[in-house]
Amino acid sequence: MNRTTLSLIAGATALAAITGFAALTAPDASGTDTAEAAAELPVERTGLLCPAPGTSDLAETSYTSFTPVTKGAQTSGKAELRAAAQESADGESGKKTDSKKADKPVLEPKEPGKPVTGEASGSDAPALLGTAEGKFAPGWTVQQTTEVAAGTGRGLQGVNCTAADTEFWFPGASTDADRTDYVYLTNPDDSGAVVDLELYGPGGAVKSEVAEGITVPPHFSEAVLLSTLTTEKQTNLTVHVNVRSGRVGAAVQALDEKLGGDWLAASAEPGGSLVLPGIPKDATAVRLVAFTPGDADADLKVRLASPTGRITPAGSETLHVKAGMTTAVDLGDITRGEAGSLVLTPTNRSVPVVAALRVLRGKGDQQETAFIPATDPVGKRATAAGNSAKGTTLSLTAPGSTAKVKVTASAGSEGGTAVSKTYTIKAGTTQDVQAPVPSGLKGTYALTVEPLSGGPVHAARTLAATQGGISGFTVQILPDDRGTVAVPEADQDLSVLQK
């Protein structure tokens, strides 16, 4: 192996540790891979994007940044969140954030293992661009939570700030008369991004002449009002964000005049089997929205993973999803006072599907909305920031085999000592566990979930707060926090130098 080849291998291995996405194998002459994964190493750089909190002057937004302590991480590093330039959500004047404000970090974490918080008020709060390096990068998580006292979307709105990507699926959006839905697109890079927004209703693709070729300038965030893309009023829509060039972060803010509102995070990538975890036990109405992007119809078994095992919902045993069309079914108060997660599996042939739940709590004019998209398993570790001593519920689901899980509550943002507990989640069940709280807690804290043994675990965290007599809530899914990456071995073969 010559020096150039060795340099390429070393460079690719370093790239894997930095990005968390790259992987390297070194095949021998026969085409058989001889390199084996040597270790899971902590990532060295992480980027996160937080959408602008929205258009309400009554909005009060809090941010919580947290990095778990990760074995093998670097001893130095930094993390910060800065304001992105942005256009007003109503499309007016294309205002941009003042450059002096953008130069000053909104948040700067001081050490892993301890959350740091920040606040913003009103409708002028910008989208945020975040970068973490070195010891702050592995598993870096930022929670954005907004309380809106009144008006369209009133209640509690929460979202995990996410990494940039090139494709997102959002089943559960709407252009109904009572809904005001925005797609927030944030570009973290030095070059512009070009984005197509594709809408799919019950009848298939929704025609739009202005949804293609949307340009998002560098370090810029833009809000696109869905109702400006089509004149059709659709109660249930699937939004496909397809990035033609560059990368963006994407999230949908779904605001209802009567039912409050929340952020709709992207569904897991299309899959034949899906898990939608953490339906609150006091949910009064649950709607399942599904879409298959392929050319084949999907037939799915619908099951509720309850505390005692899987239950078949009466009247909704199966779901038929036509190719290229959004399908919705109302499941009512499916949890009936118990913790629950929805599990979708193919009845026969596996066809990739995306899905999300719209969940309501309360009755009459006291109703509030949250969304639960399908999510990947926790993997090695998942992190949820922004928790409080009261109003936090952690839901764990083991859809296949029994699993043993360790949950750690971090130190508090203003004081407190970390504590851990271990739980066993039986096969086919969902448990709302009594999550640990830091001893002597002051401020907010983070939860990390680490499967120890058994089958895959899916998780979700619910935050609840009462304001003006209305019980607001928001649910965030907990996929793997991508704190580590597999870095394979690459042995030098010096015999080639002797030939």
C-alpha positions as CSV (number, residue, x, y, z in Angstrom):
1,M,0.0,0.0,0.0
2,N,1.6,3.3,-1.0
3,R,1.7,6.5,1.1
4,T,-1.1,8.1,-0.9
5,T,-3.4,5.2,-0.1
6,L,-2.5,5.4,3.6
7,S,-3.2,9.1,3.6
8,L,-6.6,8.6,2.1
9,I,-7.5,6.0,4.7
10,A,-6.3,8.2,7.5
11,G,-8.2,11.2,6.1
12,A,-11.4,9.2,5.7
13,T,-11.1,7.8,9.3
14,A,-10.7,11.3,10.6
15,L,-13.8,12.4,8.6
16,A,-15.8,9.6,10.1
17,A,-15.0,10.8,13.6
18,I,-15.9,14.4,12.7
19,T,-19.1,14.0,10.9
20,G,-20.7,10.9,12.4
21,F,-21.8,9.8,8.9
22,A,-18.6,8.6,7.1
23,A,-17.5,5.0,7.2
24,L,-14.4,3.3,5.8
25,T,-13.5,-0.2,4.7
26,A,-10.4,-1.4,3.0
27,P,-11.1,-4.3,0.6
28,D,-8.4,-6.8,-0.3
29,A,-7.7,-7.7,-3.9
30,S,-10.4,-10.3,-4.0
31,G,-13.0,-7.8,-3.2
32,T,-13.6,-9.1,0.3
33,D,-13.6,-6.5,3.1
34,T,-10.8,-7.2,5.5
35,A,-11.2,-4.1,7.7
36,E,-13.4,-4.6,10.8
37,A,-14.9,-1.9,12.9
38,A,-12.4,-1.2,15.6
39,A,-14.4,1.0,17.9
40,E,-17.3,3.4,18.4
41,L,-15.5,6.8,18.7
42,P,-17.0,10.1,19.9
43,V,-17.9,12.5,17.1
44,E,-15.7,15.6,17.0
45,R,-18.1,18.1,15.4
46,T,-21.9,18.5,15.5
47,G,-24.2,21.0,13.8
48,L,-27.8,21.8,14.9
49,L,-30.4,24.2,13.6
50,C,-33.3,25.7,15.6
51,P,-36.3,27.2,13.7
52,A,-37.6,30.7,14.5
53,P,-40.2,30.3,17.3
54,G,-43.0,31.8,15.2
55,T,-45.1,34.9,14.7
56,S,-46.9,35.5,18.0
57,D,-46.0,38.6,20.0
58,L,-47.0,36.7,23.1
59,A,-44.4,34.0,22.6
60,E,-42.0,33.2,25.5
61,T,-39.2,30.9,24.3
62,S,-36.6,29.0,26.3
63,Y,-33.6,27.2,24.9
64,T,-31.7,24.4,26.7
65,S,-28.4,23.1,25.5
66,F,-26.9,19.9,26.8
67,T,-24.0,17.6,26.0
68,P,-23.8,14.2,27.8
69,V,-20.4,13.3,29.3
70,T,-19.0,10.8,26.8
71,K,-16.1,8.4,27.5
72,G,-13.2,9.0,25.1
73,A,-14.3,12.5,24.1
74,Q,-11.8,15.3,23.6
75,T,-10.8,17.3,26.6
76,S,-11.2,20.7,24.9
77,G,-13.8,22.2,22.5
78,K,-16.6,24.7,22.4
79,A,-20.3,25.0,21.4
80,E,-22.4,28.0,20.5
81,L,-25.8,29.0,19.0
82,R,-25.9,32.1,16.8
83,A,-28.8,33.9,15.1
84,A,-29.5,33.2,11.5
85,A,-30.6,35.9,9.0
86,Q,-34.3,35.4,8.3
87,E,-37.3,36.6,6.3
88,S,-40.5,37.4,8.2
89,A,-42.9,34.5,8.4
90,D,-45.6,36.5,6.6
91,G,-43.3,37.1,3.7
92,E,-42.9,40.8,4.3
93,S,-39.8,42.8,3.2
94,G,-37.3,40.0,3.7
95,K,-35.9,41.5,6.9
96,K,-32.6,40.2,8.1
97,T,-31.1,39.9,11.5
98,D,-28.8,42.7,12.5
99,S,-25.2,41.6,11.9
100,K,-24.0,42.7,15.3
101,K,-26.6,40.6,17.0
102,A,-25.8,37.7,14.8
103,D,-22.1,37.9,15.8
104,K,-23.0,37.5,19.5
105,P,-23.7,33.9,20.6
106,V,-27.2,33.3,22.0
107,L,-25.9,30.3,24.0
108,E,-22.5,29.1,25.0
109,P,-22.3,25.9,27.0
110,K,-19.5,25.8,29.6
111,E,-19.1,22.1,30.3
112,P,-20.5,18.7,29.3
113,G,-22.9,17.2,31.8
114,K,-24.6,20.4,32.8
115,P,-27.4,22.2,30.8
116,V,-27.2,25.8,29.9
117,T,-30.3,27.9,29.2
118,G,-31.4,31.0,27.3
119,E,-34.6,32.9,26.6
120,A,-36.3,35.0,23.9
121,S,-39.5,36.9,23.8
122,G,-42.0,37.9,21.0
123,S,-42.1,37.3,17.3
124,D,-38.7,38.7,16.5
125,A,-36.7,35.8,17.9
126,P,-34.6,34.4,15.1
127,A,-33.7,30.9,13.9
128,L,-30.4,29.7,15.4
129,L,-27.4,28.1,13.8
130,G,-25.4,25.9,16.2
131,T,-22.0,24.2,16.1
132,A,-20.3,22.1,18.8
133,E,-16.7,20.8,18.6
134,G,-14.5,18.6,20.7
135,K,-15.9,17.6,24.0
136,F,-19.2,19.4,23.4
137,A,-20.0,17.5,20.1
138,P,-20.9,13.9,21.1
139,G,-24.7,13.8,21.7
140,W,-25.2,17.6,21.7
141,T,-28.9,18.4,22.1
142,V,-30.8,21.6,22.1
143,Q,-34.5,21.9,23.1
144,Q,-36.6,24.9,22.1
145,T,-39.8,25.3,24.0
146,T,-42.3,28.2,23.5
147,E,-45.3,29.2,25.6
148,V,-48.0,31.1,23.7
149,A,-50.6,32.6,26.1
150,A,-53.4,33.2,23.6
151,G,-54.4,33.3,19.9
152,T,-53.8,30.8,17.1
153,G,-51.5,28.1,18.3
154,R,-51.8,29.0,22.0
155,G,-50.3,26.5,24.4
156,L,-46.9,24.8,24.6
157,Q,-44.8,24.3,21.5
158,G,-41.6,22.3,21.6
159,V,-39.0,21.1,19.1
160,N,-35.6,19.5,19.2
161,C,-33.1,21.4,17.1
162,T,-32.0,19.2,14.3
163,A,-29.1,18.5,11.9
164,A,-29.2,19.7,8.3
165,D,-30.1,17.1,5.7
166,T,-31.3,16.8,2.1
167,E,-34.8,15.2,2.6
168,F,-37.6,15.4,5.1
169,W,-41.2,13.9,5.3
170,F,-43.9,15.6,7.3
171,P,-47.2,13.6,7.4
172,G,-49.8,15.5,9.4
173,A,-49.5,19.0,8.0
174,S,-52.7,20.9,6.8
175,T,-54.1,23.8,4.8
176,D,-57.5,23.5,6.5
177,A,-59.4,26.8,7.2
178,D,-58.5,26.6,11.0
179,R,-54.9,25.8,10.4
180,T,-51.9,28.0,9.8
181,D,-48.9,25.8,8.9
182,Y,-45.4,27.0,8.0
183,V,-42.4,25.1,6.8
184,Y,-39.2,26.5,8.3
185,L,-36.1,26.1,6.2
186,T,-32.7,27.0,7.6
187,N,-29.4,26.9,5.6
188,P,-26.3,26.5,7.8
189,D,-23.8,26.6,4.9
190,D,-21.7,29.2,3.0
191,S,-23.6,28.5,-0.3
192,G,-27.3,28.8,-1.1
193,A,-29.6,25.8,-1.0
194,V,-32.4,25.1,-3.5
195,V,-35.5,23.3,-2.1
196,D,-38.6,21.8,-3.7
197,L,-41.7,21.4,-1.5
198,E,-44.1,18.6,-2.6
199,L,-47.6,18.3,-1.1
200,Y,-49.7,15.2,-1.1
201,G,-53.3,15.0,-0.1
202,P,-55.9,12.2,-0.1
203,G,-56.1,12.4,-3.9
204,G,-52.4,12.4,-4.5
205,A,-50.0,15.2,-5.4
206,V,-51.3,18.7,-4.9
207,K,-50.5,21.0,-7.8
208,S,-48.4,24.1,-7.0
209,E,-46.5,26.5,-9.3
210,V,-44.5,28.2,-6.5
211,A,-43.3,25.2,-4.4
212,E,-40.4,24.4,-6.6
213,G,-36.9,25.9,-6.7
214,I,-37.2,27.8,-3.4
215,T,-33.8,29.4,-2.7
216,V,-32.5,29.7,0.8
217,P,-29.5,32.0,1.0
218,P,-26.4,31.0,3.1
219,H,-26.8,31.3,6.9
220,F,-30.5,32.2,6.3
221,S,-33.8,31.0,7.6
222,E,-37.1,31.2,5.7
223,A,-40.7,30.4,6.6
224,V,-43.0,29.2,3.9
225,L,-46.7,29.4,4.6
226,L,-48.3,26.3,3.1
227,S,-51.6,28.0,2.2
228,T,-49.6,30.2,-0.2
229,L,-48.5,27.2,-2.2
230,T,-52.0,26.0,-3.1
231,T,-55.6,27.1,-3.0
232,E,-56.8,23.6,-2.0
233,K,-58.0,23.2,1.5
234,Q,-56.7,19.9,2.7
235,T,-57.2,18.7,6.3
236,N,-54.5,16.1,6.1
237,L,-51.3,16.6,4.0
238,T,-47.9,15.1,3.7
239,V,-45.1,17.6,3.0
240,H,-42.0,16.3,1.3
241,V,-38.9,18.6,1.6
242,N,-36.6,17.7,-1.2
243,V,-33.3,19.6,-1.3
244,R,-31.9,19.9,-4.8
245,S,-28.6,21.5,-3.9
246,G,-27.1,22.2,-0.5
247,R,-28.5,21.2,2.9
248,V,-31.2,22.7,5.2
249,G,-32.8,22.0,8.5
250,A,-36.6,21.7,8.3
251,A,-39.6,21.7,10.6
252,V,-43.3,22.4,10.3
253,Q,-45.1,24.7,12.7
254,A,-48.8,23.6,12.8
255,L,-51.0,26.3,14.4
256,D,-54.8,25.8,15.0
257,E,-57.3,28.6,15.8
258,K,-59.2,26.3,18.3
259,L,-56.9,23.4,19.1
260,G,-53.6,25.1,20.0
261,G,-50.5,24.0,18.1
262,D,-47.1,22.5,18.1
263,W,-44.1,21.7,16.0
264,L,-44.3,18.7,13.7
265,A,-40.9,17.0,13.5
266,A,-39.9,15.0,10.5
267,S,-40.9,11.3,10.4
268,A,-38.3,8.6,10.4
269,E,-37.2,7.6,6.9
270,P,-39.8,5.5,5.0
271,G,-39.9,2.0,6.4
272,G,-42.1,-1.1,6.3
273,S,-42.6,-1.2,10.1
274,L,-42.9,2.0,12.2
275,V,-43.2,2.9,15.9
276,L,-44.8,6.1,17.1
277,P,-44.0,6.2,20.9
278,G,-45.3,8.2,23.8
279,I,-49.1,8.8,23.4
280,P,-50.1,10.6,26.6
281,K,-52.4,8.4,28.7
282,D,-55.0,11.2,28.9
283,A,-55.2,11.8,25.2
284,T,-58.8,12.5,24.2
285,A,-58.3,12.1,20.4
286,V,-55.6,10.6,18.3
287,R,-55.4,10.8,14.5
288,L,-53.0,8.7,12.5
289,V,-51.7,10.2,9.2
290,A,-49.7,8.0,6.8
291,F,-48.2,8.2,3.4
292,T,-46.3,5.8,1.1
293,P,-43.9,7.5,-1.4
294,G,-43.5,4.5,-3.6
295,D,-45.6,3.0,-6.5
296,A,-47.2,0.2,-4.4
297,D,-50.0,0.4,-1.9
298,A,-49.2,-0.4,1.7
299,D,-51.4,-2.6,4.1
300,L,-50.5,-2.2,7.7
301,K,-51.5,-3.9,11.0
302,V,-52.3,-1.2,13.6
303,R,-51.5,-2.2,17.2
304,L,-51.2,-0.3,20.5
305,A,-48.3,-1.2,22.7
306,S,-49.9,-0.7,26.2
307,P,-48.5,-1.3,29.7
308,T,-49.8,-4.9,29.5
309,G,-49.0,-5.8,25.9
310,R,-50.2,-5.2,22.3
311,I,-53.8,-4.3,21.8
312,T,-55.7,-4.3,18.5
313,P,-57.8,-1.1,18.3
314,A,-61.5,-2.0,17.6
315,G,-62.5,-0.9,14.1
316,S,-58.9,0.1,13.2
317,E,-57.2,-3.3,13.0
318,T,-55.6,-2.5,9.7
319,L,-54.8,0.5,7.5
320,H,-54.7,0.6,3.7
321,V,-52.4,3.4,2.3
322,K,-52.7,4.1,-1.4
323,A,-49.5,4.8,-3.2
324,G,-48.7,8.5,-3.4
325,M,-51.8,9.5,-1.3
326,T,-52.1,10.7,2.3
327,T,-54.4,8.5,4.4
328,A,-55.8,9.5,7.8
329,V,-57.8,7.6,10.4
330,D,-59.2,8.9,13.7
331,L,-58.4,6.5,16.6
332,G,-60.3,8.4,19.3
333,D,-59.2,8.0,22.9
334,I,-57.2,4.9,22.0
335,T,-55.0,4.8,25.1
336,R,-58.1,4.9,27.5
337,G,-56.1,6.2,30.5
338,E,-53.0,4.1,30.0
339,A,-49.6,4.8,28.5
340,G,-49.4,3.7,24.8
341,S,-47.4,3.7,21.6
342,L,-48.6,2.9,18.1
343,V,-46.9,0.1,16.2
344,L,-47.4,-0.4,12.5
345,T,-46.3,-3.5,10.7
346,P,-47.0,-4.9,7.2
347,T,-49.8,-7.4,6.9
348,N,-48.0,-9.1,4.1
349,R,-45.5,-7.4,1.7
350,S,-43.4,-4.7,3.3
351,V,-43.9,-1.2,1.6
352,P,-42.0,1.9,2.9
353,V,-44.3,4.3,4.8
354,V,-44.0,7.5,6.7
355,A,-46.4,8.4,9.5
356,A,-47.3,10.8,12.4
357,L,-49.9,11.2,15.0
358,R,-51.9,14.3,15.9
359,V,-52.8,14.1,19.6
360,L,-55.3,16.1,21.5
361,R,-55.7,16.6,25.2
362,G,-58.5,18.3,27.0
363,K,-62.1,18.9,25.9
364,G,-64.1,21.7,24.4
365,D,-62.3,25.1,24.2
366,Q,-59.6,23.7,26.5
367,Q,-58.1,21.4,23.9
368,E,-54.4,21.4,23.0
369,T,-52.4,19.7,20.2
370,A,-49.1,17.9,19.9
371,F,-47.6,15.7,17.2
372,I,-45.7,12.4,17.4
373,P,-43.9,11.3,14.2
374,A,-42.6,7.8,13.6
375,T,-39.1,7.5,15.1
376,D,-36.0,5.2,14.9
377,P,-34.9,3.3,18.0
378,V,-32.8,4.9,20.7
379,G,-29.7,3.0,19.5
380,K,-26.8,3.6,21.8
381,R,-28.1,6.7,23.6
382,A,-30.8,9.4,23.3
383,T,-31.0,12.7,25.0
384,A,-33.9,15.0,26.0
385,A,-33.1,18.5,27.4
386,G,-35.3,21.1,29.0
387,N,-37.0,18.9,31.7
388,S,-38.5,20.3,34.9
389,A,-39.1,18.6,38.3
390,K,-42.9,18.6,37.5
391,G,-44.6,18.2,34.1
392,T,-42.0,15.8,32.5
393,T,-43.1,12.3,31.4
394,L,-40.7,9.7,29.9
395,S,-42.3,7.0,27.8
396,L,-40.3,3.8,26.8
397,T,-41.5,1.2,24.3
398,A,-40.0,-2.3,23.6
399,P,-41.9,-3.3,20.5
400,G,-40.1,-6.6,20.0
401,S,-38.1,-8.1,22.9
402,T,-37.8,-7.2,26.5
403,A,-35.2,-4.5,27.1
404,K,-33.2,-3.2,30.1
405,V,-32.7,0.6,30.0
406,K,-30.6,3.0,32.0
407,V,-32.0,6.5,32.4
408,T,-29.8,9.3,33.8
409,A,-30.9,12.7,35.0
410,S,-28.2,15.3,34.6
411,A,-27.1,18.0,37.0
412,G,-29.5,21.0,36.9
413,S,-28.8,24.1,35.0
414,E,-28.5,26.0,38.2
415,G,-27.6,23.3,40.6
416,G,-28.2,19.6,41.5
417,T,-26.4,16.3,41.3
418,A,-26.9,13.7,38.5
419,V,-28.7,10.4,39.3
420,S,-29.5,7.2,37.4
421,K,-32.1,4.5,37.4
422,T,-32.5,1.2,35.5
423,Y,-35.8,0.0,34.1
424,T,-37.0,-3.3,32.5
425,I,-39.5,-2.8,29.7
426,K,-41.3,-6.0,28.8
427,A,-41.7,-7.1,25.2
428,G,-44.6,-5.5,23.3
429,T,-45.3,-2.9,26.1
430,T,-45.0,0.8,26.7
431,Q,-44.2,2.2,30.2
432,D,-44.4,5.8,31.4
433,V,-41.5,5.5,33.8
434,Q,-41.0,7.5,36.9
435,A,-37.9,9.3,35.5
436,P,-35.2,10.3,38.0
437,V,-34.8,13.9,39.1
438,P,-31.4,15.3,40.1
439,S,-30.9,15.6,43.8
440,G,-31.1,19.2,44.9
441,L,-32.4,20.3,41.5
442,K,-32.3,23.9,40.6
443,G,-33.3,25.0,37.1
444,T,-33.9,22.5,34.3
445,Y,-32.2,19.2,33.6
446,A,-31.6,16.6,30.8
447,L,-32.4,13.0,30.5
448,T,-30.3,10.4,28.7
449,V,-31.6,7.0,27.8
450,E,-29.2,4.1,27.2
451,P,-30.4,0.6,26.4
452,L,-28.3,-2.0,28.3
453,S,-29.6,-5.3,26.9
454,G,-32.5,-6.9,25.0
455,G,-34.3,-5.6,22.0
456,P,-34.7,-2.1,20.4
457,V,-36.2,0.6,22.5
458,H,-38.2,3.6,21.3
459,A,-38.7,6.7,23.5
460,A,-40.5,10.0,23.8
461,R,-40.6,12.7,26.3
462,T,-43.7,14.9,27.1
463,L,-43.6,18.3,28.7
464,A,-46.7,19.8,30.2
465,A,-47.5,23.2,31.7
466,T,-50.8,24.9,32.6
467,Q,-51.4,28.5,31.5
468,G,-54.7,30.4,31.7
469,G,-56.5,27.2,32.7
470,I,-55.4,25.3,29.6
471,S,-53.1,22.4,30.0
472,G,-50.4,22.8,27.3
473,F,-48.2,19.9,26.3
474,T,-45.6,19.0,23.7
475,V,-44.0,15.6,22.8
476,Q,-40.5,15.1,21.5
477,I,-39.3,11.8,20.1
478,L,-35.8,10.5,21.2
479,P,-33.9,8.8,18.4
480,D,-30.2,8.1,18.8
481,D,-28.2,11.3,19.6
482,R,-25.5,10.3,17.2
483,G,-22.8,10.8,19.8
484,T,-20.5,8.1,18.4
485,V,-19.4,6.8,15.0
486,A,-17.9,3.5,13.9
487,V,-14.3,3.9,12.8
488,P,-12.8,0.7,11.2
489,E,-9.3,-0.5,11.4
490,A,-7.0,0.0,8.4
491,D,-3.8,-2.0,8.6
492,Q,-0.7,-1.0,6.7
493,D,0.6,-3.6,4.2
494,L,4.3,-2.7,3.8
495,S,5.0,-5.8,1.7
496,V,3.9,-3.9,-1.4
497,L,6.9,-1.6,-1.0
498,Q,9.2,-4.5,-1.5
499,K,7.8,-5.6,-4.9
